[in-house]
Amino acid sequence: MTQTLNDALVYSQRWLEIIHKDEVSEAEGKQIIEESTQNFAEYFNRGWLEYRKSVTEAGDWAATEWTGRGAVFRDVLGREYLDCLGGFGMMNLGWGHPDVAAAVAAQLKRTPMPSQELIDPLRGVLSRLMAQITPGDLKYSFFAASGTEAIEGAIKLAKMYTRKNGFIVAVKAFHGKTMGSLSMMGKSDYRAPAGMLYGGPVYHAPFGDAEAVERQLDICQKVGVDIAAVLMEPIQGEAGVIVPPDDFWPRIREATRHYGVLLIADEVQTGLGRTGKLWGVDHWKVTPDILAVAKSLGGGVMPVSAFCSTEEIWQVMMEPNPFIHTTTTGGGALACSAAIASIHVTLRDRLWEQAAAKGEYLIPKLKDLAARYPQIYQEITGKGLFIGQHFHTPELGYKVAAGLFKRGVLVSGTLTSAKTIRIEPPLVITYEQIDELLDRLEDTLEDVKRNA
């Protein structure tokens, strides 16, 4: 045991020295690649190495990332990549946005975490900002670190307020992987291995089918099954960037009010400008009763998430027990400073308008490529800079993703299939970089077609 602890001390010291370096030599970089591969395989999850095979075509772990700015990052060997994945929506502001990083660095000098007993100012500031920028009369917020925590809080709040247990969610929905969130998911890939999940009734309806949701609400009322909330993503992300019909959100909003059911919007990935509106639900002028947000809220610098609701609904979070829902680290000073800066940059630079304009520029060009390569593509879906490329087979999607990575562009499929490849770059991506993406994509498609 003593020897193991001594080894850990030496190993951590070595890595602290590496962390403090701005640059590493090529020899050090190759050692880091080899060591990272071994560490993931032996101590983290070797499946991650196999799953990310599109970035290991050269036979080594090519994507041992090191640093980045804007929509470009570099690996440990100094090779540059155009980021068209954006951390699955986390990097709306790009890599290491200087304003967000500076706010966190300034707060770090003061204090990184609160006492948990006194009032820490930044949590209050962020709560007020959330009330100012969220739709309708949403007012109160609770902060955590991840999207799944925000969803857990949202479904708990809905249950406490309504005193009901049931939920209606969408087929192919993705809401997180902790047990409550997992129970809301619409994919067997993740649900089945965990066995018995949330004990209350959960019904799934096809996403975008308002009539199916209305019918399920009606059936539940007739048979006496109490429904606390309908939980939906404005645009489904993990399902392949699926945009619902324009009448979907207005109809389910009307139906939930008719049946006395809450409406929860999972804006974890769509929130804060990704789809060309500040919030995904803004496309349909709908205000949910509860909203969950994460990913880009931390500006790509700190993990932070939130669930937000109205003053009326929030009463159950305050009376009779204001500590009914807490977390030791959620809403810490560093996270809140990052979120405050991220919101400021998003509003100052009106990033949702940039996403809308860049999406209007990019999506028609992608559709043109899809039309020119019908043997590869099925269709293009999306809004703003939240775009899905749908291929005829996962194998074709994988070839496109791998081909793009060989050409210095990072994209990714869904977590279980490459049949849909997302294009989800930082909202700060330039038009010149978009043109570079299109050039490299066309070159990739030609190569896939030629070798089909």
Buried (B, 14 or more C-beta within 10 A) or exposed (E): EEEEEEEEEEEEEEEEEEEEEEEBEEEBBBBBBEEBBEEBBEEEEEEEBEEBEBBBEEEEBBBBBBBBBBBBBBBBBEEEBBBBBBBBBBBBBBBBBEBBBEBBEEBEEEEEEBEEEEEBEBBEBBBEBBBEBBBEEBBBBBBBBBBBBBBBBBBBBBBBBBEBBBBBBBBBBBBBBBEBBBBBBBBEEBBEEEEEBBEBBBBBBEBBBBEBBBEBBEEBBEEEBBBBBBBBBBBBBBBBBBBBEEEBBEBBBBBBEEBEBBBBBBBBBBBBBBBBBBBBBBBBEBBBBBBBBBBBBBBBBBBBBBBBBBEEBBEBBEEEEEEEBEEEBBBBBBBBBBBBBBBBBBBEBEBBBBBBBBBEEBBEBBBEBBEEBEEBBBBBBBBBBBBBBBBEEBEBBBBBBBBBBBBEBBBBBBEEBBBBBBBBBBBBBBEEBBEBBBEBBBBBBEBBEEEE
